[in-house]
């Protein structure tokens, strides 16, 4: 285990994400929000968010919605759903979390994050009501509850035709669950947030399936057996229709293509959607695409009685324009630098498989900064087969695992000779680039920056990616 030294000509911006200019009013609001309960702290109640919705006039009921939960793949699936709806000329509002670079990314209108000015004005509009709820409740609204209220209010004000809403954590008790969505999507369930959601995938799926509402359509990706059983149990209880990947819909064919992959998907009505180009890497993104397509079919009522399909040209157009920042995203070349927000073992395994399939690295160096409340050992073990060496570091949040603790775990998995320690993220990136360049053939050298959405966001800023 070592610390790197020496200059490197690789250009990286200043080390702090705070170096990026933001309007003063936005920074002030972010500082106010930061004083509230963080989004990783939850209480099993919807009382506070319901009180806020009541006082705001129930804005979340003024538009239909597609509600998305799961452990991995939620954000990519949400972005695909949004693209499909937009291709059919519907005005969309998308609410996702966490953000990669700016908090404004969490609330999008027509596929674009709301402006800083709109974010500020939305907060200012509902801030008096937030204070009223704070005064009435035993515990003040949390950071995530306030943002959820802002999103639902902004969507109603726009107005939008349909909301695409990603759950923050879990499902039943998540603040987003005050919405009444006709389509509920459950992406793959795996072990994460076990201290809050349950110790098995079945227990976690029970919590997540709480977003399935009475008479809704539940679009369910491939799941572990106990998770699938829990989801089906909930569907029976609320008389929901279930569409299961691999049975009612799915991926029929996929092949690697330059810049992504080409897939053939089967929809709810049995129709085949062929020659669909997705500019994203990894088999998991093909499955996300199948889930997204099924969700939109269900929203439009396509596939009933096993017939009908969406316009193939619009479907192709939508998928060809999909992006998912921080998900196997290439941000530099020579050597290639890839950003990926994998933050749990299941996500890391998916990323490792996608790297092996879609890239031809002869030497791949990892830069890893993770949160202290995650299964970091499991994450490191998943990456070990594909990384020649790793540089361990920290991101700027209070949740970050201290670099010395991360280094100790990394040594247990990789061995001391394959671990470099750099407390600052910018120094860690430069160290990784230097190690990658030792390959000599830059075409085969690469750097993977991963471990947390926060890590990826800060690296994105440092590398000047927009």
C-alpha positions in Angstrom: 0.0 0.0 0.0 1.4 3.4 -1.0 0.8 7.0 -1.6 1.6 8.4 -5.0 3.9 11.3 -5.6 5.2 13.5 -8.4 3.6 15.8 -10.9 1.2 14.7 -13.6 0.4 16.7 -16.7 -3.2 15.4 -16.8 -5.5 18.4 -16.5 -8.0 18.3 -13.6 -10.0 21.2 -12.2 -9.7 22.4 -8.6 -10.3 19.7 -6.0 -13.6 21.0 -4.5 -17.0 20.7 -6.2 -17.7 24.1 -4.5 -15.4 25.7 -7.1 -18.2 25.5 -9.6 -20.2 28.7 -9.5 -23.8 28.6 -8.4 -26.3 31.4 -7.9 -26.1 32.7 -4.3 -29.8 32.0 -3.7 -29.4 28.4 -4.7 -26.4 28.0 -2.4 -28.4 29.5 0.5 -31.3 27.2 -0.1 -29.0 24.2 -0.2 -27.5 25.3 3.1 -31.0 25.5 4.6 -31.9 22.1 3.3 -28.7 20.6 4.6 -29.8 21.5 8.2 -32.7 19.0 7.9 -32.7 15.2 8.3 -30.5 13.8 5.5 -32.1 11.5 3.0 -30.5 8.4 4.4 -32.3 8.9 7.6 -36.0 7.9 7.4 -38.9 7.3 9.8 -41.7 4.9 8.8 -44.4 7.5 8.5 -46.0 9.5 5.7 -47.6 12.0 8.1 -45.3 14.9 7.4 -45.3 14.6 3.6 -49.1 14.1 3.7 -49.5 17.2 5.8 -47.4 19.2 3.3 -49.4 17.8 0.4 -52.7 18.7 2.1 -51.7 22.3 2.7 -50.4 22.6 -0.9 -53.7 21.4 -2.3 -52.6 17.8 -3.3 -50.5 18.8 -6.3 -49.4 15.2 -6.8 -53.0 14.2 -7.8 -53.1 16.7 -10.7 -51.3 14.4 -13.2 -50.9 10.6 -13.8 -47.7 9.0 -12.8 -45.3 6.1 -13.3 -43.6 5.2 -10.0 -40.3 3.4 -10.0 -38.5 1.5 -7.1 -35.9 -1.3 -6.9 -32.3 -1.5 -5.7 -30.4 -0.9 -8.9 -31.3 0.6 -12.3 -34.0 3.0 -11.1 -32.5 6.2 -12.5 -31.6 4.7 -15.9 -35.1 3.2 -16.2 -36.7 6.5 -15.3 -34.7 8.3 -17.9 -35.7 5.7 -20.5 -39.4 6.0 -19.6 -39.1 9.8 -19.8 -37.6 9.6 -23.3 -40.3 7.3 -24.5 -43.1 9.5 -23.2 -41.5 12.6 -24.7 -41.3 10.8 -28.1 -45.1 10.5 -28.0 -45.3 14.3 -27.4 -46.2 14.2 -23.7 -44.9 16.8 -21.4 -42.9 15.1 -18.6 -41.8 15.8 -15.1 -39.1 13.5 -13.7 -38.0 13.2 -10.1 -34.9 11.2 -9.3 -32.3 10.9 -6.6 -29.5 11.4 -5.7 -28.1 14.0 -8.0 -24.8 13.7 -9.8 -23.6 17.3 -9.8 -26.4 19.8 -8.9 -29.4 19.4 -6.7 -31.5 20.9 -9.6 -31.0 17.6 -11.5 -33.5 15.9 -9.2 -36.4 17.8 -10.7 -36.7 17.8 -14.5 -39.2 19.2 -16.9 -39.3 18.0 -20.5 -36.1 16.0 -20.0 -34.0 18.9 -18.6 -33.2 19.8 -15.0 -35.1 22.8 -13.9 -33.0 26.0 -13.8 -31.5 27.3 -10.6 -33.9 30.2 -10.8 -36.9 27.8 -11.0 -35.6 25.7 -8.2 -35.2 28.8 -6.0 -38.7 30.2 -6.9 -40.3 26.8 -6.2 -38.7 26.6 -2.8 -39.7 30.2 -2.0 -43.3 29.5 -3.1 -43.8 26.6 -0.7 -41.4 27.6 2.1 -44.1 29.3 4.2 -46.1 26.0 4.1 -43.0 24.0 4.9 -42.6 26.1 8.1 -46.3 25.6 9.0 -45.9 21.8 8.7 -42.6 21.9 10.7 -44.4 23.7 13.5 -47.3 21.2 13.5 -45.2 18.0 13.4 -43.1 16.4 16.2 -40.2 16.2 13.7 -39.6 18.7 11.0 -39.8 17.7 7.3 -36.6 16.0 6.1 -34.4 17.1 3.2 -36.0 14.5 0.9 -39.5 15.3 2.0 -39.0 19.0 1.1 -37.5 18.1 -2.3 -40.4 15.7 -3.0 -42.9 18.5 -2.1 -41.0 20.9 -4.4 -41.1 18.3 -7.3 -44.8 17.7 -7.0 -45.5 21.4 -6.8 -43.3 22.2 -9.8 -45.0 19.5 -11.9 -48.4 20.8 -11.1 -47.3 24.4 -11.8 -45.7 23.5 -15.2 -48.2 21.8 -15.9 -47.1 18.3 -17.0 -48.9 15.5 -18.7 -47.2 12.7 -16.7 -44.8 12.3 -13.9 -41.9 9.8 -13.8 -41.1 9.4 -10.1 -38.2 7.4 -8.6 -38.4 6.3 -5.0 -35.7 7.6 -2.7 -35.4 4.5 -0.5 -37.7 1.5 -0.1 -41.3 2.2 -1.1 -44.2 2.0 1.4 -42.7 4.7 3.7 -40.9 6.7 1.0 -42.0 10.3 0.8 -42.8 9.9 -2.9 -45.5 7.3 -2.1 -48.2 9.9 -1.6 -48.6 9.8 -5.3 -51.2 7.5 -6.8 -49.5 5.9 -9.8 -51.4 3.7 -12.3 -48.1 2.0 -13.2 -45.6 0.8 -10.6 -42.2 -0.4 -11.7 -39.9 -2.6 -9.6 -36.3 -3.0 -10.9 -34.0 -5.7 -9.6 -34.1 -6.1 -5.8 -30.9 -6.9 -4.0 -29.4 -6.4 -0.5 -28.9 -2.7 0.3 -30.0 -0.5 3.2 -30.5 -3.7 5.2 -30.6 -1.8 8.5 -33.7 0.1 7.3 -35.4 -2.2 4.7 -34.8 -5.8 5.8 -32.2 -8.5 5.9 -33.4 -10.5 2.9 -34.4 -9.7 -0.6 -37.9 -10.9 0.3 -38.2 -8.4 3.2 -36.8 -5.6 1.1 -39.2 -6.4 -1.8 -42.1 -6.3 0.7 -41.2 -2.8 1.5 -40.6 -1.7 -2.1 -43.8 -3.3 -3.4 -45.8 -0.8 -1.2 -45.8 1.5 -4.2 -48.2 -0.8 -6.0 -51.6 0.8 -5.7 -55.2 -0.6 -6.0 -55.9 -1.7 -9.5 -52.5 -0.6 -10.8 -50.2 -2.3 -13.3 -47.0 -3.6 -11.7 -44.1 -4.0 -14.1 -41.6 -6.3 -12.5 -38.0 -7.0 -13.7 -36.4 -10.4 -13.0 -36.1 -11.0 -9.3 -34.8 -13.4 -6.7 -37.5 -16.0 -5.8 -38.4 -14.5 -2.4 -38.6 -11.0 -3.8 -40.9 -12.2 -6.6 -43.1 -13.9 -4.1 -43.4 -10.8 -2.0 -44.2 -8.6 -5.0 -46.9 -11.0 -6.2 -48.4 -11.2 -2.7 -48.8 -7.4 -2.7 -50.2 -7.4 -6.2 -52.9 -9.9 -5.2 -53.8 -7.8 -2.1 -54.5 -4.7 -4.2 -55.9 -6.5 -7.3 -53.0 -5.2 -9.5 -52.1 -6.6 -12.9 -48.6 -8.0 -13.0 -46.3 -7.9 -16.0 -43.2 -10.0 -15.4 -39.9 -9.7 -17.3 -39.2 -13.0 -19.0 -42.9 -13.9 -19.2 -45.1 -11.1 -20.3 -42.3 -9.0 -21.8 -38.5 -9.1 -22.1 -35.3 -8.9 -24.2 -35.3 -11.3 -27.2 -31.9 -10.4 -28.6 -29.0 -8.1 -28.1 -25.6 -7.5 -29.6 -22.8 -5.1 -28.9 -22.5 -2.1 -31.1 -20.2 0.9 -31.4 -21.2 3.2 -28.5 -23.7 0.9 -27.0 -25.9 -2.1 -28.1 -28.7 -3.1 -30.4 -31.6 -5.0 -29.0 -34.9 -6.6 -29.9 -37.6 -6.3 -27.2 -40.9 -8.1 -26.8 -43.7 -5.9 -25.5 -46.9 -6.7 -23.6 -49.0 -7.4 -26.7 -46.4 -9.9 -28.0 -45.2 -7.4 -30.6 -41.5 -7.3 -31.3 -39.6 -4.0 -31.3 -36.4 -4.7 -33.4 -33.3 -2.7 -34.3 -33.4 -0.6 -31.1 -30.1 1.1 -30.6 -29.3 2.0 -26.9 -26.2 4.2 -26.5 -25.5 2.7 -23.1 -23.2 -0.2 -22.1 -24.0 -3.4 -20.3 -26.6 -6.1 -20.5 -28.4 -4.6 -17.5 -29.3 -1.6 -19.7 -31.1 -3.8 -22.2 -33.2 -5.2 -19.4 -33.8 -1.7 -18.1 -35.0 -0.8 -21.6 -37.4 -3.7 -21.7 -38.9 -2.7 -18.3 -39.2 1.0 -19.4 -40.9 0.0 -22.7 -43.4 -2.2 -20.8 -44.1 0.6 -18.3 -45.0 3.0 -21.2 -47.1 0.4 -22.9 -49.0 -0.2 -19.7 -49.4 3.6 -19.3 -50.9 3.9 -22.8 -53.0 0.7 -22.4 -51.1 -1.1 -25.1 -50.9 -4.8 -24.9 -54.4 -5.5 -23.6 -55.8 -8.7 -24.9 -52.3 -9.5 -26.3 -52.5 -7.0 -29.1 -51.3 -3.6 -30.2 -47.9 -2.0 -30.0 -46.3 1.4 -29.8 -45.0 3.2 -33.0 -41.7 1.5 -33.7 -40.1 4.7 -35.2 -40.9 6.7 -32.1 -39.6 3.9 -29.9 -36.3 3.8 -31.8 -36.0 7.5 -31.7 -36.5 7.6 -28.0 -34.0 4.9 -27.1 -31.3 6.3 -29.4 -31.4 9.6 -27.4 -31.2 8.0 -23.9 -28.4 9.1 -21.6 -27.6 8.2 -18.1 -24.8 10.3 -16.6 -22.5 8.5 -14.3 -23.5 5.0 -15.5 -20.6 3.5 -17.4 -20.0 7.0 -18.8 -16.8 7.6 -20.8 -15.6 11.1 -20.0 -12.0 11.0 -21.3 -9.8 9.1 -23.7 -6.0 8.2 -23.7 -6.3 6.8 -21.2 -10.1 6.1 -21.1 -11.8 7.3 -17.9 -15.1 5.7 -17.1 -17.5 6.9 -14.4 -19.9 4.5 -12.8 -22.2 5.1 -9.7 -22.1 1.4 -8.5 -22.3 1.6 -4.7 -23.3 -1.9 -3.5 -22.1 -5.4 -4.4 -24.9 -6.1 -6.8 -24.3 -2.9 -8.7 -20.6 -3.6 -8.7 -21.0 -7.1 -10.1 -23.2 -5.7 -13.0 -20.6 -3.0 -13.7 -17.7 -5.4 -13.7 -19.5 -7.7 -16.2 -20.4 -4.7 -18.4 -16.7 -3.6 -18.4 -15.5 -7.0 -19.5 -18.2 -7.2 -22.2 -18.0 -3.7 -23.7 -14.4 -2.6 -23.2 -11.0 -4.1 -24.1 -8.9 -2.8 -21.3 -5.5 -4.5 -20.9 -4.9 -2.5 -17.6 -7.8 -1.0 -15.6 -7.2 1.1 -12.5 -9.9 1.8 -10.0 -10.5 5.0 -8.1 -12.9 4.1 -5.2 -14.5 6.3 -2.6 -17.5 4.8 -0.9 -20.1 5.6 1.8 -19.4 4.2 5.3 -22.9 2.7 5.6 -22.5 0.4 2.6 -21.2 -3.2 2.2 -17.8 -1.9 1.0 -16.0 -5.2 1.3 -18.6 -6.8 -1.0 -18.2 -3.9 -3.4 -14.4 -4.3 -3.5 -14.7 -8.1 -4.0 -16.9 -7.6 -7.0 -14.4 -5.2 -8.6 -11.3 -7.2 -7.7 -11.2 -9.5 -10.8 -11.3 -6.6 -13.3 -9.0 -4.0 -11.6 -5.2 -4.3 -11.8 -4.8 -1.8 -8.9 -7.0 0.6 -7.0 -6.6 4.1 -5.6 -8.7 4.6 -2.5 -9.9 8.0 -1.6 -12.7 10.0 -0.1 -15.5 12.2 -1.4 -16.6 15.3 0.3 -19.8 14.1 2.2 -20.1 13.3 5.8 -21.2 9.8 4.9 -17.9 9.0 3.2 -15.9 6.1 4.6 -12.6 7.5 6.0 -9.8 6.7 3.6 -7.8 4.8 6.2 -10.7 2.4 6.9 -11.3 2.0 3.2 -7.6 1.3 2.6 -7.6 -1.4 5.3 -10.6 -3.2 3.7 -9.0 -2.8 0.3 -5.8 -4.4 1.4 -7.7 -7.4 2.7 -9.3 -7.9 -0.8 -6.6 -6.7 -3.2 -3.4 -7.2 -1.2 -1.1 -4.4 -0.1 0.9 -4.2 -3.4 -2.3 -3.3 -5.4 -3.6 -0.5 -3.2 -2.6 3.2 -3.3 -4.0 5.7 -0.9 -4.8 9.3 -1.8 -7.1 11.3 0.6 -8.0 13.8 -2.1 -10.1 12.8 -5.0 -8.3 15.0 -7.5 -4.9 13.5 -6.4 -6.5 10.0 -6.6 -7.5 10.5 -10.2 -4.1 11.8 -11.2 -2.5 8.8 -9.4 -4.8 6.4 -11.3 -4.0 8.0 -14.6 -0.3 7.7 -13.9 -0.7 4.0 -13.1 -2.8 3.4 -16.2 -0.2 5.1 -18.4 2.4 2.6 -17.2 0.7 0.2 -19.6 2.4 2.1 -22.5 -0.4 1.3 -24.9 -2.9 4.0 -23.9 -5.6 2.4 -26.1 -5.8 -0.5 -23.7 -5.4 1.5 -20.5 -8.3 2.7 -18.4 -9.5 4.3 -15.2 -12.8 3.4 -13.5 -14.0 6.0 -10.9 -16.8 4.4 -8.8 -18.1 3.6 -5.3 -20.8 6.3 -4.9 -23.0 8.7 -6.9 -21.3 11.5 -4.9 -17.9 10.3 -5.9 -18.9 10.2 -9.6 -20.5 13.6 -9.4 -17.4 15.2 -7.9 -15.2 13.4 -10.4 -17.4 14.6 -13.2 -16.9 18.2 -12.1 -13.2 17.8 -11.7 -12.9 16.4 -15.2 -14.9 19.3 -16.6 -17.7 17.0 -17.9 -21.1 18.6 -18.8 
